[in-house]
Amino acid sequence: MERAIREYTRWKNHHIPEDLTAELDAIKNDSDEIYDRFCKDIAFGTSGLRGKMGAGSNRINSVVLRKASLGIAEYLTRRYDAPEIVIGYDTRINSKEYAMAVAEVYAAKGVTAYVFGQATPVPVVSFAVRHMAINGGIMITASHNTKEYNGYKVYDHFGNQIDNRKAALIEKYIEEQDPFCWEPAASPAEVVVLDDSIKEAYLAALGKEILWWDEPEVCSSALKKLEVCYTPLNGSGLSYVLGALGNLGMEDIHVVKTQEAPDGNFPTCPSPNPENDHVYEEALKECADSDHKYDIILATDPDSDRLGVVVYSDGEYVHLSGNQVGELMFDYVCRCHSAGAGGRNLAGHKVALKSFVSSPLVEEIGRAYGVEVKNVFTGFKNIVLEIERMKAAGRGDDFLFGFEESLGYLYGDYTRDKDGIMAAQMVCLMAAQEKSLGSDLVKRLEKIYGQYGHTESIATSIVYRHEKDRAKMNAMVAELFDGKLKRRQKEEAAVLKEFCYRHQNMYCADLMGGHRVIVRPSGTELKLKIYIFAKGASRDEAIDMASGLCSWARQILEEE
């Protein structure tokens, strides 16, 4: 508490924006709030910074972002003679203001800052770093979090989110900075507002990654018959998704009116995460009011790096999970490449990359096509780090597909982050092919399960409210490392093998029957995440087993 009081007083004694001053005045007698906001500096990790907006060293605000930018500017100017950085932002509250503020900090410290003129998807910022051949990138976003959150993603000169080594080095530079006392460089650099040329180049690059299942004319004819409802969830994806689907020759895409305009308050979807069912309520209302049924509903999150999918099948709309979409995409990619569609093939030693917590069924599909499926730790940054390693080893062409269960997908070599726009393009191709065969994506998924086995996955969380609860959350994982789950194992799903990834604070157990349990703390929120994977002789059996394992795991973890 002493540290929190000291920092609170320090902030009070310096000139800060009026809104932050008002917040500090409002909490002067609230020790819990002071502790939450000032107990530490907000953690800088391999995704940069993310947290609730507000006054305090453990919050996202202009002062904290200034400090981070000063440190990164120091890092860049020590490595490059005339460093350059590109800065993007989504539609969240304060995102544009934060972007312009940090651009001015970079320029004042001698780093040329290129800022997008409008809200921009995450994958486009990564693309811009590579396309412009510059030294790094910044994205102001909190991805799919609620409106109270914002964040600061950092990209290196490869267009990758920075890895652990770079993050640790940059953090040292940040720690040395005083955001209340700093001097501009003797020769300030520029702040340059970008025009639409990067957007046009990105859409052109994405157009080269269209994976046709047949001759383009045949596919285009089928795509024109596909009926699509799309919601950008008041985010940055609208013009990009419409542009990508236009590349496919699609002409009639229905956009959900209440979620079309940029709005950081997300008035009709308070938690703008396409994983959540409620996100589709507005789309389903408009579908119900329509005189026909849309084949698919697509949703991108506010920074458009994630894609959610709902499919109309047998008279109802079915919300697919991230794992199910990943399974469908990988199946489609393998089928198209094995058939040589569009001149693509599976020659060489092809590799697909996924996170440990994503569907194990992908490994079965990979084996059927001779594709190696490699697991990496959670975070798309770890997928793209493997891509860079493959490229450095002369195997860049062997990367085939990357995905994580939280709706993140990548196909192609044009960007180095997950891409909801690319995913929308591929889902439309997949759906159009199935429609041309008198089928749909739900039925295609059933065929996959019939071929490779019935599986069900569940992702759930134990949520905490205060920073002081983080120790309790970490203690739960430590108890798992010490064998708690094995001591409380179920007779019908005995623990066969435990994997304790202590450096990642992640626990994994393989169970009898081919089931799996994974537990890890969230990297961005006060949540303990639980992942269940279950197999069954039928779909219903797999669902029942997954549900039972989920209840069992939660009961053990929530014990005092």
DRENVO-155354 format. One line per field, with one value per residue (C-alpha): x, y, z; residue number from 0; residue in three letters. Coordinates in nm, 2 decimals. Layout:
BEGIN
u: c(X, ...)
v: c(Y, ...)
w: c(Z, ...)
lofi: c(NUM, ...)
gugu: c(Ala, ...)
This chain:
BEGIN
u: c(0.00, 0.29, 0.39, 0.04, 0.00, 0.34, 0.25, -0.10, 0.06, 0.32, 0.05, -0.16, 0.14, 0.20, 0.01, -0.21, -0.52, -0.83, -1.03, -0.75, -0.73, -1.10, -1.07, -0.79, -1.00, -1.29, -1.09, -0.89, -1.07, -1.10, -0.79, -0.89, -0.93, -0.60, -0.43, -0.58, -0.47, -0.12, 0.00, 0.23, 0.30, 0.07, 0.25, 0.44, 0.45, 0.48, 0.14, 0.24, -0.01, -0.38, -0.61, -0.90, -0.88, -0.85, -0.60, -0.32, 0.00, -0.19, -0.44, -0.44, -0.41, -0.21, 0.05, 0.12, 0.12, 0.36, 0.60, 0.58, 0.64, 0.94, 1.09, 1.03, 1.16, 1.48, 1.50, 1.45, 1.69, 1.97, 1.93, 1.85, 1.98, 1.64, 1.38, 1.02, 0.71, 0.35, 0.06, -0.29, -0.60, -0.95, -1.29, -1.26, -1.31, -0.98, -0.81, -0.76, -0.66, -0.41, -0.27, -0.21, -0.06, 0.19, 0.28, 0.38, 0.59, 0.77, 0.83, 0.96, 1.21, 1.33, 1.12, 0.91, 0.56, 0.31, -0.05, -0.35, -0.61, -0.90, -0.97, -0.77, -0.77, -0.48, -0.36, -0.33, -0.08, 0.13, 0.10, 0.20, 0.53, 0.63, 0.49, 0.67, 0.98, 1.00, 1.12, 0.80, 0.44, 0.19, -0.18, -0.41, -0.67, -0.81, -0.93, -1.26, -1.27, -1.55, -1.56, -1.38, -1.06, -0.79, -0.43, -0.11, 0.03, 0.39, 0.52, 0.88, 1.04, 0.91, 0.56, 0.54, 0.42, 0.74, 0.87, 0.97, 1.33, 1.24, 0.97, 1.21, 1.46, 1.20, 1.06, 1.40, 1.40, 1.04, 1.13, 1.39, 1.15, 0.97, 0.65, 0.63, 0.97, 1.12, 1.28, 1.22, 1.50, 1.72, 1.58, 1.22, 1.09, 0.76, 0.41, 0.27, -0.10, -0.13, -0.37, -0.56, -0.26, -0.18, -0.54, -0.54, -0.21, -0.34, -0.66, -0.45, -0.22, -0.52, -0.67, -0.36, -0.44, -0.78, -0.79, -1.03, -1.16, -1.21, -1.17, -1.22, -1.52, -1.69, -1.62, -1.73, -2.06, -2.12, -2.02, -2.27, -2.54, -2.42, -2.63, -2.42, -2.51, -2.21, -2.16, -1.84, -1.96, -1.91, -1.54, -1.28, -1.36, -1.65, -1.47, -1.20, -1.44, -1.66, -1.34, -1.22, -1.55, -1.57, -1.24, -1.44, -1.69, -1.96, -2.20, -2.48, -2.36, -2.62, -2.46, -2.63, -2.74, -2.72, -2.36, -2.24, -2.11, -1.79, -1.88, -1.65, -1.95, -2.07, -2.43, -2.59, -2.30, -2.15, -1.89, -1.79, -1.64, -1.76, -1.72, -2.03, -2.38, -2.53, -2.31, -2.54, -2.87, -2.89, -2.80, -3.05, -3.32, -3.25, -3.24, -3.58, -3.72, -3.58, -3.79, -3.52, -3.26, -2.89, -2.65, -2.40, -2.36, -2.01, -1.88, -1.54, -1.44, -1.35, -0.99, -1.09, -0.84, -1.10, -1.40, -1.71, -1.94, -2.31, -2.45, -2.81, -2.87, -3.19, -3.41, -3.20, -2.89, -2.60, -2.31, -1.98, -1.70, -1.35, -1.23, -1.50, -1.42, -1.05, -1.13, -1.34, -1.07, -0.79, -0.99, -1.07, -0.70, -0.58, -0.84, -0.77, -0.39, -0.41, -0.62, -0.38, -0.66, -0.54, -0.20, -0.14, -0.03, 0.11, 0.46, 0.74, 0.71, 0.40, 0.34, 0.03, 0.06, -0.19, -0.20, -0.19, -0.54, -0.69, -0.86, -0.66, -0.88, -0.67, -0.38, -0.59, -0.67, -0.30, -0.20, -0.45, -0.29, 0.08, 0.08, 0.28, 0.07, 0.28, 0.15, 0.28, 0.19, -0.11, -0.09, -0.08, 0.27, 0.40, 0.25, 0.41, 0.74, 0.75, 0.67, 0.98, 1.19, 1.08, 1.16, 1.50, 1.57, 1.47, 1.13, 0.90, 0.69, 0.62, 0.39, 0.03, -0.21, -0.22, -0.51, -0.61, -0.94, -1.02, -1.12, -0.78, -0.68, -0.40, -0.34, -0.07, 0.24, 0.11, 0.08, 0.21, -0.10, -0.43, -0.67, -1.05, -1.08, -0.88, -1.10, -1.42, -1.29, -1.21, -1.54, -1.73, -1.53, -1.60, -1.97, -2.02, -1.86, -2.09, -2.40, -2.31, -2.31, -2.65, -2.49, -2.37, -2.08, -2.26, -2.31, -1.95, -1.84, -2.05, -1.87, -1.53, -1.64, -1.76, -1.42, -1.19, -1.39, -1.65, -1.50, -1.63, -1.44, -1.54, -1.36, -1.47, -1.32, -1.31, -1.32, -1.17, -1.23, -0.93, -0.56, -0.50, -0.68, -0.40, -0.20, -0.50, -0.53, -0.16, -0.19, -0.46, -0.23, 0.05, -0.17, -0.24, 0.14, 0.16, -0.09, -0.43, -0.62, -0.47, -0.56, -0.92, -0.94, -1.26, -1.28, -1.41, -1.14, -0.82, -0.52, -0.27, -0.01, 0.05, 0.24, 0.35, 0.47, 0.58, 0.75, 0.42, 0.21, 0.01, -0.11, -0.22, -0.35, -0.42, -0.70, -0.81, -1.03, -0.84, -0.98, -0.77, -0.78, -0.57, -0.57, -0.39, -0.43, -0.53, -0.25, -0.47, -0.75, -0.80, -0.93, -0.83, -0.91, -1.01, -1.01, -1.18, -1.14, -1.35, -1.41, -1.71, -1.86, -2.12, -2.16, -2.40, -2.16, -1.87, -2.08, -2.19, -1.84, -1.70, -1.98, -1.91, -1.53, -1.59, -1.81, -1.55, -1.26, -1.44, -1.55, -1.19, -1.05, -1.31, -1.26, -1.13)
v: c(0.00, 0.23, 0.23, 0.30, 0.60, 0.74, 0.71, 0.85, 1.16, 1.20, 1.20, 1.45, 1.69, 1.70, 1.86, 1.59, 1.61, 1.75, 1.42, 1.23, 1.49, 1.46, 1.08, 1.12, 1.36, 1.12, 0.83, 1.01, 0.83, 0.49, 0.28, -0.02, 0.19, 0.37, 0.03, -0.11, 0.19, 0.26, -0.07, -0.12, 0.01, -0.17, -0.47, -0.44, -0.78, -0.93, -0.78, -0.43, -0.28, -0.35, -0.25, -0.03, 0.34, 0.58, 0.76, 0.56, 0.38, 0.05, 0.20, 0.30, 0.68, 0.95, 0.96, 0.58, 0.57, 0.87, 0.67, 0.36, 0.57, 0.74, 0.41, 0.26, 0.58, 0.54, 0.17, 0.27, 0.57, 0.36, 0.11, 0.32, 0.64, 0.77, 0.54, 0.53, 0.39, 0.34, 0.40, 0.27, 0.28, 0.13, 0.29, 0.27, 0.57, 0.77, 0.55, 0.82, 1.08, 0.84, 0.76, 1.13, 1.19, 0.91, 1.01, 1.35, 1.19, 0.98, 1.28, 1.49, 1.21, 1.20, 0.91, 0.97, 0.87, 0.77, 0.77, 0.63, 0.88, 0.66, 0.37, 0.07, -0.31, -0.47, -0.69, -0.37, -0.22, -0.53, -0.53, -0.16, -0.22, -0.48, -0.29, 0.04, -0.14, 0.06, -0.01, -0.09, -0.03, 0.06, -0.02, 0.15, -0.11, -0.34, -0.59, -0.75, -0.61, -0.40, -0.02, 0.06, -0.09, 0.02, -0.09, -0.04, -0.32, -0.31, -0.45, -0.50, -0.45, -0.78, -0.67, -0.92, -0.85, -0.82, -1.14, -1.20, -1.10, -0.77, -0.70, -0.74, -0.51, -0.25, -0.27, -0.17, 0.15, 0.22, 0.19, 0.46, 0.72, 0.99, 1.08, 1.40, 1.53, 1.48, 1.69, 1.68, 1.59, 1.87, 1.78, 1.66, 1.43, 1.44, 1.32, 1.21, 1.12, 0.84, 0.84, 0.53, 0.39, 0.14, 0.02, -0.03, -0.22, -0.44, -0.53, -0.60, -0.83, -1.01, -1.06, -1.26, -1.50, -1.60, -1.98, -2.08, -2.44, -2.45, -2.22, -1.86, -1.82, -2.12, -2.00, -1.64, -1.77, -1.96, -1.66, -1.43, -1.67, -1.66, -1.44, -1.28, -1.06, -0.88, -0.68, -0.48, -0.44, -0.06, -0.13, -0.07, -0.36, -0.23, -0.09, -0.36, -0.66, -0.51, -0.45, -0.81, -0.96, -0.73, -0.90, -1.22, -1.07, -1.05, -0.77, -0.79, -0.80, -0.69, -0.48, -0.47, -0.11, -0.06, -0.18, -0.02, 0.32, 0.35, 0.38, 0.31, 0.28, -0.04, 0.05, -0.27, -0.51, -0.40, -0.69, -0.68, -1.02, -1.24, -1.55, -1.44, -1.53, -1.19, -1.02, -1.16, -1.05, -0.74, -0.94, -1.21, -0.94, -0.81, -1.16, -1.23, -0.91, -1.01, -1.18, -1.44, -1.63, -1.54, -1.83, -1.69, -1.41, -1.27, -1.05, -0.89, -0.74, -0.37, -0.41, -0.67, -0.93, -1.19, -1.33, -1.50, -1.71, -1.81, -2.05, -2.10, -2.48, -2.68, -2.39, -2.24, -2.02, -2.21, -2.02, -2.19, -2.19, -2.06, -2.42, -2.53, -2.25, -2.34, -2.70, -2.60, -2.36, -2.61, -2.88, -2.64, -2.53, -2.89, -3.00, -2.71, -2.75, -3.13, -3.08, -2.82, -2.57, -2.23, -2.37, -2.44, -2.78, -2.95, -3.00, -2.97, -3.02, -2.81, -2.69, -2.56, -2.38, -2.36, -2.28, -2.57, -2.46, -2.50, -2.80, -3.13, -3.24, -3.03, -3.26, -3.55, -3.36, -3.27, -3.64, -3.73, -3.48, -3.52, -3.18, -3.13, -2.95, -2.78, -2.65, -2.32, -2.13, -1.90, -1.57, -1.53, -1.37, -1.72, -1.84, -1.57, -1.62, -1.97, -1.84, -1.61, -1.90, -2.11, -1.82, -1.77, -2.15, -2.11, -2.27, -1.97, -2.14, -2.43, -2.23, -2.33, -2.21, -2.07, -2.05, -2.01, -2.10, -1.74, -1.67, -1.59, -1.72, -1.66, -1.78, -1.63, -1.42, -1.07, -0.99, -1.12, -1.11, -1.29, -1.14, -1.13, -0.98, -1.27, -1.50, -1.34, -1.39, -1.76, -1.84, -1.70, -1.92, -2.22, -2.14, -2.08, -2.41, -2.60, -2.41, -2.51, -2.87, -2.83, -2.83, -2.58, -2.54, -2.71, -3.02, -3.00, -3.00, -3.31, -3.48, -3.38, -3.53, -3.85, -3.88, -3.78, -3.84, -3.65, -3.38, -3.10, -2.81, -2.58, -2.26, -2.11, -1.87, -1.79, -1.41, -1.19, -0.82, -0.68, -0.68, -0.84, -1.15, -1.22, -1.40, -1.63, -1.71, -1.80, -2.01, -2.22, -2.30, -2.38, -2.63, -2.80, -2.82, -3.00, -3.27, -3.14, -3.25, -3.60, -3.64, -3.55, -3.73, -3.88, -4.26, -4.23, -3.98, -4.07, -3.84, -4.02, -3.75, -3.40, -3.12, -2.84, -2.54, -2.34, -2.06, -2.00, -2.06, -2.32, -2.66, -2.94, -3.29, -3.57, -3.79, -4.15, -4.16, -3.89, -3.60, -3.30, -3.02, -2.70, -2.42, -2.09, -1.73, -1.48, -1.26, -0.95, -0.98, -1.11, -1.44, -1.80, -1.98, -2.34, -2.53, -2.87, -3.11, -3.42, -3.71, -3.94, -4.21, -3.96, -3.58, -3.59, -3.81, -3.57, -3.28, -3.46, -3.56, -3.21, -3.06, -3.30, -3.24, -2.87, -2.89, -3.11, -2.88, -2.57, -2.73, -2.83, -2.48, -2.28, -2.47, -2.25)
w: c(0.00, 0.07, -0.30, -0.41, -0.18, -0.29, -0.66, -0.60, -0.43, -0.71, -0.97, -0.77, -0.75, -1.13, -1.41, -1.58, -1.79, -1.61, -1.64, -1.47, -1.20, -1.13, -1.10, -0.85, -0.64, -0.65, -0.50, -0.24, 0.05, -0.13, -0.03, -0.24, -0.55, -0.49, -0.44, -0.77, -0.97, -0.82, -0.67, -0.97, -1.32, -1.57, -1.70, -2.03, -2.20, -2.55, -2.65, -2.51, -2.26, -2.20, -1.92, -1.81, -1.90, -1.61, -1.38, -1.23, -1.32, -1.34, -1.59, -1.96, -2.00, -2.18, -1.91, -1.91, -2.29, -2.30, -2.07, -2.29, -2.60, -2.45, -2.37, -2.72, -2.88, -2.68, -2.80, -3.16, -3.17, -3.02, -3.31, -3.62, -3.76, -3.87, -3.71, -3.84, -3.69, -3.81, -3.56, -3.60, -3.38, -3.36, -3.29, -2.91, -2.68, -2.68, -2.94, -3.20, -2.93, -2.78, -3.12, -3.20, -2.86, -2.88, -3.24, -3.11, -2.84, -3.10, -3.33, -3.05, -2.97, -3.33, -3.46, -3.77, -3.70, -3.97, -3.84, -4.02, -4.10, -3.99, -3.77, -3.89, -3.84, -3.65, -3.94, -4.16, -3.91, -3.93, -4.31, -4.32, -4.12, -4.38, -4.69, -4.59, -4.47, -4.15, -3.80, -3.61, -3.54, -3.26, -3.25, -3.00, -2.92, -2.65, -2.91, -2.80, -2.44, -2.31, -2.37, -2.04, -2.18, -2.42, -2.50, -2.68, -2.91, -3.02, -3.35, -3.45, -3.79, -3.91, -3.85, -3.56, -3.21, -3.01, -2.86, -2.50, -2.55, -2.71, -2.46, -2.17, -2.33, -2.41, -2.06, -1.92, -2.14, -2.03, -1.66, -1.70, -1.83, -1.63, -1.81, -1.61, -1.70, -2.05, -2.32, -2.70, -2.93, -3.07, -3.42, -3.39, -3.66, -3.84, -3.78, -4.12, -4.17, -4.41, -4.71, -4.85, -5.03, -4.75, -4.75, -5.12, -5.11, -4.82, -5.01, -5.32, -5.12, -4.97, -5.32, -5.41, -5.12, -5.25, -5.23, -5.51, -5.48, -5.86, -6.16, -6.05, -6.28, -6.13, -5.78, -5.85, -5.99, -5.67, -5.45, -5.62, -5.49, -5.13, -4.90, -4.63, -4.33, -4.18, -3.86, -3.78, -3.42, -3.45, -3.52, -3.79, -4.03, -4.24, -4.55, -4.54, -4.52, -4.80, -5.00, -4.95, -5.04, -5.34, -5.45, -5.46, -5.69, -5.42, -5.47, -5.21, -4.85, -4.59, -4.31, -3.97, -3.94, -3.57, -3.56, -3.88, -3.77, -3.56, -3.19, -2.90, -2.66, -2.85, -2.76, -2.88, -2.79, -2.46, -2.48, -2.85, -2.86, -3.15, -2.93, -2.74, -2.85, -2.76, -3.02, -3.29, -3.15, -3.37, -3.68, -3.60, -3.55, -3.90, -4.04, -3.89, -4.04, -4.38, -4.65, -4.69, -4.48, -4.50, -4.55, -4.30, -4.05, -4.00, -3.72, -3.68, -3.34, -3.30, -3.43, -3.69, -3.61, -3.50, -3.70, -3.56, -3.78, -3.76, -4.02, -4.13, -4.14, -4.14, -4.04, -3.76, -3.71, -3.56, -3.39, -3.46, -3.21, -3.29, -3.29, -3.53, -3.77, -3.74, -3.82, -4.12, -4.25, -4.21, -4.38, -4.67, -4.70, -4.71, -4.96, -5.20, -5.18, -5.22, -5.53, -5.67, -5.68, -5.80, -5.87, -5.50, -5.36, -5.06, -5.20, -4.94, -4.57, -4.50, -4.14, -3.97, -3.64, -3.36, -2.99, -2.73, -2.62, -2.97, -3.12, -3.12, -3.41, -3.64, -3.57, -3.70, -4.02, -4.06, -4.04, -4.31, -4.55, -4.44, -4.29, -3.96, -3.70, -3.44, -3.11, -2.96, -2.64, -2.63, -2.82, -3.20, -3.15, -3.09, -3.41, -3.61, -3.43, -3.56, -3.91, -3.88, -3.76, -4.06, -4.29, -4.14, -4.20, -4.57, -4.52, -4.55, -4.82, -4.59, -4.36, -4.45, -4.19, -3.84, -3.59, -3.22, -3.07, -2.98, -3.34, -3.47, -3.82, -4.08, -4.43, -4.65, -4.61, -4.64, -4.27, -3.93, -3.72, -3.71, -3.96, -3.94, -4.29, -4.45, -4.24, -4.38, -4.73, -4.67, -4.48, -4.78, -5.02, -4.80, -4.76, -5.13, -5.21, -4.97, -5.10, -5.46, -5.34, -5.17, -4.83, -4.56, -4.32, -4.03, -4.25, -4.37, -4.00, -3.94, -4.23, -4.07, -3.74, -3.91, -4.08, -3.79, -3.47, -3.27, -3.04, -2.83, -2.67, -2.40, -2.29, -1.96, -1.70, -1.33, -1.31, -1.05, -0.97, -0.79, -0.85, -0.51, -0.64, -0.89, -0.62, -0.55, -0.92, -0.95, -0.64, -0.80, -1.09, -0.85, -0.68, -1.01, -1.07, -0.73, -0.85, -0.72, -1.03, -1.03, -0.66, -0.75, -1.08, -1.22, -1.25, -1.61, -1.71, -1.51, -1.55, -1.78, -1.81, -1.67, -1.84, -1.62, -1.83, -1.53, -1.73, -1.91, -1.59, -1.79, -1.67, -1.91, -1.84, -2.09, -1.96, -2.03, -2.34, -2.53, -2.33, -2.22, -1.96, -1.98, -1.72, -1.75, -1.63, -1.90, -2.03, -2.04, -1.78, -1.43, -1.54, -1.48, -1.82, -1.84, -2.17, -2.20, -2.50, -2.50, -2.74, -2.79, -3.00, -3.11, -3.10, -2.81, -2.61, -2.67, -2.56, -2.24, -2.16, -2.21, -1.99, -1.71, -1.73, -1.72, -1.41, -1.24, -1.32, -1.21, -0.88, -0.80, -0.89, -0.71, -0.38, -0.10)
lofi: c(0, 1, 2, 3, 4, 5, 6, 7, 8, 9, 10, 11, 12, 13, 14, 15, 16, 17, 18, 19, 20, 21, 22, 23, 24, 25, 26, 27, 28, 29, 30, 31, 32, 33, 34, 35, 36, 37, 38, 39, 40, 41, 42, 43, 44, 45, 46, 47, 48, 49, 50, 51, 52, 53, 54, 55, 56, 57, 58, 59, 60, 61, 62, 63, 64, 65, 66, 67, 68, 69, 70, 71, 72, 73, 74, 75, 76, 77, 78, 79, 80, 81, 82, 83, 84, 85, 86, 87, 88, 89, 90, 91, 92, 93, 94, 95, 96, 97, 98, 99, 100, 101, 102, 103, 104, 105, 106, 107, 108, 109, 110, 111, 112, 113, 114, 115, 116, 117, 118, 119, 120, 121, 122, 123, 124, 125, 126, 127, 128, 129, 130, 131, 132, 133, 134, 135, 136, 137, 138, 139, 140, 141, 142, 143, 144, 145, 146, 147, 148, 149, 150, 151, 152, 153, 154, 155, 156, 157, 158, 159, 160, 161, 162, 163, 164, 165, 166, 167, 168, 169, 170, 171, 172, 173, 174, 175, 176, 177, 178, 179, 180, 181, 182, 183, 184, 185, 186, 187, 188, 189, 190, 191, 192, 193, 194, 195, 196, 197, 198, 199, 200, 201, 202, 203, 204, 205, 206, 207, 208, 209, 210, 211, 212, 213, 214, 215, 216, 217, 218, 219, 220, 221, 222, 223, 224, 225, 226, 227, 228, 229, 230, 231, 232, 233, 234, 235, 236, 237, 238, 239, 240, 241, 242, 243, 244, 245, 246, 247, 248, 249, 250, 251, 252, 253, 254, 255, 256, 257, 258, 259, 260, 261, 262, 263, 264, 265, 266, 267, 268, 269, 270, 271, 272, 273, 274, 275, 276, 277, 278, 279, 280, 281, 282, 283, 284, 285, 286, 287, 288, 289, 290, 291, 292, 293, 294, 295, 296, 297, 298, 299, 300, 301, 302, 303, 304, 305, 306, 307, 308, 309, 310, 311, 312, 313, 314, 315, 316, 317, 318, 319, 320, 321, 322, 323, 324, 325, 326, 327, 328, 329, 330, 331, 332, 333, 334, 335, 336, 337, 338, 339, 340, 341, 342, 343, 344, 345, 346, 347, 348, 349, 350, 351, 352, 353, 354, 355, 356, 357, 358, 359, 360, 361, 362, 363, 364, 365, 366, 367, 368, 369, 370, 371, 372, 373, 374, 375, 376, 377, 378, 379, 380, 381, 382, 383, 384, 385, 386, 387, 388, 389, 390, 391, 392, 393, 394, 395, 396, 397, 398, 399, 400, 401, 402, 403, 404, 405, 406, 407, 408, 409, 410, 411, 412, 413, 414, 415, 416, 417, 418, 419, 420, 421, 422, 423, 424, 425, 426, 427, 428, 429, 430, 431, 432, 433, 434, 435, 436, 437, 438, 439, 440, 441, 442, 443, 444, 445, 446, 447, 448, 449, 450, 451, 452, 453, 454, 455, 456, 457, 458, 459, 460, 461, 462, 463, 464, 465, 466, 467, 468, 469, 470, 471, 472, 473, 474, 475, 476, 477, 478, 479, 480, 481, 482, 483, 484, 485, 486, 487, 488, 489, 490, 491, 492, 493, 494, 495, 496, 497, 498, 499, 500, 501, 502, 503, 504, 505, 506, 507, 508, 509, 510, 511, 512, 513, 514, 515, 516, 517, 518, 519, 520, 521, 522, 523, 524, 525, 526, 527, 528, 529, 530, 531, 532, 533, 534, 535, 536, 537, 538, 539, 540, 541, 542, 543, 544, 545, 546, 547, 548, 549, 550, 551, 552, 553, 554, 555, 556, 557, 558, 559)
gugu: c(Met, Glu, Arg, Ala, Ile, Arg, Glu, Tyr, Thr, Arg, Trp, Lys, Asn, His, His, Ile, Pro, Glu, Asp, Leu, Thr, Ala, Glu, Leu, Asp, Ala, Ile, Lys, Asn, Asp, Ser, Asp, Glu, Ile, Tyr, Asp, Arg, Phe, Cys, Lys, Asp, Ile, Ala, Phe, Gly, Thr, Ser, Gly, Leu, Arg, Gly, Lys, Met, Gly, Ala, Gly, Ser, Asn, Arg, Ile, Asn, Ser, Val, Val, Leu, Arg, Lys, Ala, Ser, Leu, Gly, Ile, Ala, Glu, Tyr, Leu, Thr, Arg, Arg, Tyr, Asp, Ala, Pro, Glu, Ile, Val, Ile, Gly, Tyr, Asp, Thr, Arg, Ile, Asn, Ser, Lys, Glu, Tyr, Ala, Met, Ala, Val, Ala, Glu, Val, Tyr, Ala, Ala, Lys, Gly, Val, Thr, Ala, Tyr, Val, Phe, Gly, Gln, Ala, Thr, Pro, Val, Pro, Val, Val, Ser, Phe, Ala, Val, Arg, His, Met, Ala, Ile, Asn, Gly, Gly, Ile, Met, Ile, Thr, Ala, Ser, His, Asn, Thr, Lys, Glu, Tyr, Asn, Gly, Tyr, Lys, Val, Tyr, Asp, His, Phe, Gly, Asn, Gln, Ile, Asp, Asn, Arg, Lys, Ala, Ala, Leu, Ile, Glu, Lys, Tyr, Ile, Glu, Glu, Gln, Asp, Pro, Phe, Cys, Trp, Glu, Pro, Ala, Ala, Ser, Pro, Ala, Glu, Val, Val, Val, Leu, Asp, Asp, Ser, Ile, Lys, Glu, Ala, Tyr, Leu, Ala, Ala, Leu, Gly, Lys, Glu, Ile, Leu, Trp, Trp, Asp, Glu, Pro, Glu, Val, Cys, Ser, Ser, Ala, Leu, Lys, Lys, Leu, Glu, Val, Cys, Tyr, Thr, Pro, Leu, Asn, Gly, Ser, Gly, Leu, Ser, Tyr, Val, Leu, Gly, Ala, Leu, Gly, Asn, Leu, Gly, Met, Glu, Asp, Ile, His, Val, Val, Lys, Thr, Gln, Glu, Ala, Pro, Asp, Gly, Asn, Phe, Pro, Thr, Cys, Pro, Ser, Pro, Asn, Pro, Glu, Asn, Asp, His, Val, Tyr, Glu, Glu, Ala, Leu, Lys, Glu, Cys, Ala, Asp, Ser, Asp, His, Lys, Tyr, Asp, Ile, Ile, Leu, Ala, Thr, Asp, Pro, Asp, Ser, Asp, Arg, Leu, Gly, Val, Val, Val, Tyr, Ser, Asp, Gly, Glu, Tyr, Val, His, Leu, Ser, Gly, Asn, Gln, Val, Gly, Glu, Leu, Met, Phe, Asp, Tyr, Val, Cys, Arg, Cys, His, Ser, Ala, Gly, Ala, Gly, Gly, Arg, Asn, Leu, Ala, Gly, His, Lys, Val, Ala, Leu, Lys, Ser, Phe, Val, Ser, Ser, Pro, Leu, Val, Glu, Glu, Ile, Gly, Arg, Ala, Tyr, Gly, Val, Glu, Val, Lys, Asn, Val, Phe, Thr, Gly, Phe, Lys, Asn, Ile, Val, Leu, Glu, Ile, Glu, Arg, Met, Lys, Ala, Ala, Gly, Arg, Gly, Asp, Asp, Phe, Leu, Phe, Gly, Phe, Glu, Glu, Ser, Leu, Gly, Tyr, Leu, Tyr, Gly, Asp, Tyr, Thr, Arg, Asp, Lys, Asp, Gly, Ile, Met, Ala, Ala, Gln, Met, Val, Cys, Leu, Met, Ala, Ala, Gln, Glu, Lys, Ser, Leu, Gly, Ser, Asp, Leu, Val, Lys, Arg, Leu, Glu, Lys, Ile, Tyr, Gly, Gln, Tyr, Gly, His, Thr, Glu, Ser, Ile, Ala, Thr, Ser, Ile, Val, Tyr, Arg, His, Glu, Lys, Asp, Arg, Ala, Lys, Met, Asn, Ala, Met, Val, Ala, Glu, Leu, Phe, Asp, Gly, Lys, Leu, Lys, Arg, Arg, Gln, Lys, Glu, Glu, Ala, Ala, Val, Leu, Lys, Glu, Phe, Cys, Tyr, Arg, His, Gln, Asn, Met, Tyr, Cys, Ala, Asp, Leu, Met, Gly, Gly, His, Arg, Val, Ile, Val, Arg, Pro, Ser, Gly, Thr, Glu, Leu, Lys, Leu, Lys, Ile, Tyr, Ile, Phe, Ala, Lys, Gly, Ala, Ser, Arg, Asp, Glu, Ala, Ile, Asp, Met, Ala, Ser, Gly, Leu, Cys, Ser, Trp, Ala, Arg, Gln, Ile, Leu, Glu, Glu, Glu)
